[in-house]
Amino acid sequence: MDSKILLEAIALRKCVAARYNRMAVRLAPHILYTRHDELFVDAVTVERDGQPPREIKLGSFKLAGLTELELAAQSFQPTPIFDPAAPKYTDTTLFAVET
């Protein structure tokens, strides 16, 4: 199950490779949570179609939209822009990276 891969990636601070909107992405997942009874992961996009992003930002990805999800060897450090205490995560967090 994809959520198991994400839980492992968050716990080990490992990136995941996946397809999102038909694009190959490498993500650094920071938090798994629910919104409207759906699973979401907030992650930093490390690579999109083989290219690094123009800026570092935390994006929200609906788990149902991530396909071909697999754990990558690349590790990551939590980004300072991630705030696990943000209001959107209140009572919805399933698992978050330790900062």
C-alpha positions in Angstrom: 0.0 0.0 0.0 1.3 3.5 -0.9 0.7 4.9 2.6 3.0 2.3 4.0 5.8 3.4 1.6 5.2 7.0 2.7 5.2 6.2 6.4 8.6 4.4 5.9 10.0 7.3 3.9 8.9 9.9 6.5 10.3 7.8 9.4 13.6 7.2 7.6 13.8 10.7 5.9 14.1 9.0 2.5 12.8 10.5 -0.7 10.1 8.7 -2.8 9.9 8.4 -6.6 6.5 8.5 -8.2 4.3 9.7 -11.0 2.0 12.7 -10.4 -0.1 14.1 -13.2 1.9 11.9 -15.6 5.1 13.5 -14.5 8.0 11.7 -12.9 8.7 13.2 -9.5 11.0 12.7 -6.6 9.6 13.9 -3.3 10.8 14.5 0.2 7.7 13.7 2.2 7.2 15.6 5.5 3.7 14.7 6.7 0.9 12.3 5.9 -2.6 13.6 6.9 -6.3 13.5 6.0 -8.5 16.2 4.4 -12.1 15.5 3.6 -11.6 11.8 4.4 -8.8 11.6 1.7 -5.1 10.9 2.3 -2.6 13.7 1.5 1.1 14.1 1.8 2.9 17.4 2.0 6.4 17.1 0.4 9.2 19.1 -1.1 9.6 18.3 -4.8 13.3 17.4 -5.2 13.0 16.6 -8.9 10.3 16.9 -11.6 10.9 15.1 -14.9 14.6 14.9 -14.1 15.0 18.6 -13.3 15.3 20.3 -9.9 12.6 22.8 -9.1 13.2 26.6 -9.4 12.3 27.1 -5.8 12.1 25.0 -2.6 8.5 24.8 -1.5 6.2 22.4 0.3 3.4 21.1 -1.9 0.3 19.0 -1.1 -0.2 15.8 -3.0 -3.3 13.7 -2.9 -2.2 10.1 -2.3 -4.7 8.8 -4.9 -2.9 10.8 -7.6 0.6 9.4 -6.8 1.3 6.2 -8.8 4.3 4.0 -9.2 5.3 5.0 -5.7 8.6 3.6 -4.4 11.2 4.4 -1.8 14.3 6.0 -3.1 17.9 5.7 -1.7 18.3 9.5 -1.5 17.8 10.9 2.0 16.6 14.4 3.0 16.7 16.9 5.9 13.4 18.4 6.9 12.9 21.9 5.4 12.6 24.8 7.8 9.4 25.9 5.9 7.6 22.9 7.3 5.5 23.6 10.4 4.0 20.5 11.9 1.9 22.7 14.2 0.2 24.5 11.3 -3.6 24.8 11.7 -4.3 22.6 8.6 -2.7 19.6 10.3 -4.7 20.0 13.6 -6.5 16.7 14.3 -5.6 15.3 10.8 -2.0 14.3 11.1 -1.3 10.6 10.7 2.5 10.8 10.8 5.1 13.6 10.4 8.9 13.8 10.1 10.6 14.8 13.3 12.1 18.2 13.0 
